[in-house]
Amino acid sequence: MKNIFVGNLDFNTSEEAVRQLFAAYGRVDRVTIVRDRDTDQPRGFGFVEMASSEDGNKAIAALNGTLLGDRALNVNEARPRPQRSHGGQDAGSVEEAAHAGKQRGN
């Protein structure tokens, strides 16, 4: 399987249009256009999962820079999502900060 990032999508681009574009290079398992969680508006990028890594590589090579509508697509292998911290601090840091505050007389 190959997970592919597709950027610079027009906000009116449908998942079906992206699927048809990539299907010329092999079986497409899933297309996801990322939407804003608050407004539900498209964010201008998405992901395509292709069944075969070989087909995915062919699609990346062929489609990067290709026009879809009036926009040149940015197509490359998707990077794994970075780990997100919870609240910006772990419990140890919160405890250490509280302790440091007591030491300073706060």
C-alpha positions in Angstrom: 0.0 0.0 0.0 1.1 3.6 -0.7 -0.2 6.6 1.1 0.1 9.8 -1.1 -0.2 13.4 -0.1 -2.0 15.6 -2.7 -1.6 19.4 -2.1 -2.8 22.5 -3.8 -6.3 21.2 -4.5 -9.0 23.7 -5.5 -11.5 23.9 -2.7 -14.2 22.7 -5.1 -12.4 19.5 -6.0 -14.3 16.3 -5.2 -12.9 13.1 -3.9 -14.3 11.4 -7.0 -12.3 13.7 -9.3 -9.1 12.8 -7.4 -10.0 9.1 -7.4 -10.4 9.2 -11.2 -7.1 11.0 -11.7 -5.2 8.4 -9.7 -7.1 5.4 -10.9 -5.3 5.7 -14.3 -2.2 4.4 -12.4 -3.7 1.5 -10.4 -6.3 0.6 -7.8 -7.2 3.4 -5.4 -8.3 2.1 -2.0 -9.3 5.5 -0.4 -9.4 9.2 -1.1 -9.7 11.7 1.7 -9.9 15.5 1.3 -9.1 17.1 4.6 -11.6 19.5 5.9 -11.5 22.2 8.6 -13.0 20.7 11.8 -14.8 24.0 12.7 -16.2 25.1 9.3 -16.2 21.8 7.4 -14.6 23.7 4.5 -11.9 21.8 2.4 -8.4 22.8 3.4 -6.9 22.4 -0.1 -5.1 19.1 0.4 -5.8 15.4 0.9 -4.5 11.9 0.8 -4.8 9.0 -1.6 -4.2 5.4 -0.6 -3.2 3.1 -3.5 -3.2 -0.7 -3.2 0.3 -1.1 -4.7 3.4 0.8 -3.8 4.6 0.4 -7.4 1.4 2.0 -8.7 1.7 4.7 -6.1 5.2 5.6 -7.2 4.1 5.7 -10.8 1.2 8.1 -9.9 3.5 10.3 -7.9 6.0 10.6 -10.8 3.3 11.2 -13.3 1.0 13.6 -11.4 3.3 15.9 -9.5 2.9 19.3 -11.1 -0.1 18.2 -13.2 -3.0 20.6 -13.5 -6.3 19.6 -12.0 -8.7 22.4 -12.8 -6.4 25.4 -12.9 -4.0 24.3 -10.1 -0.7 22.5 -10.4 -0.9 19.6 -7.9 1.8 18.9 -5.3 1.9 15.1 -5.2 4.4 13.1 -3.1 4.7 10.3 -0.6 2.8 11.1 2.6 4.9 11.4 5.7 3.8 9.8 9.0 1.9 12.1 11.3 4.1 13.5 14.1 3.2 12.5 17.6 1.2 15.3 19.3 1.7 16.2 22.9 -1.2 16.5 25.2 -1.5 20.1 26.4 2.1 21.0 25.6 3.5 19.6 28.9 3.7 16.2 30.4 2.8 15.6 34.0 6.4 15.6 35.1 7.0 19.1 33.7 3.9 20.4 35.4 5.1 19.0 38.8 8.6 20.4 38.2 7.2 23.8 37.4 5.0 23.8 40.5 8.0 22.7 42.6 10.2 25.5 41.1 7.5 28.0 41.9 7.5 27.0 45.6 11.3 27.2 45.7 11.1 30.8 44.5 8.5 31.7 47.1 5.6 31.9 44.6 
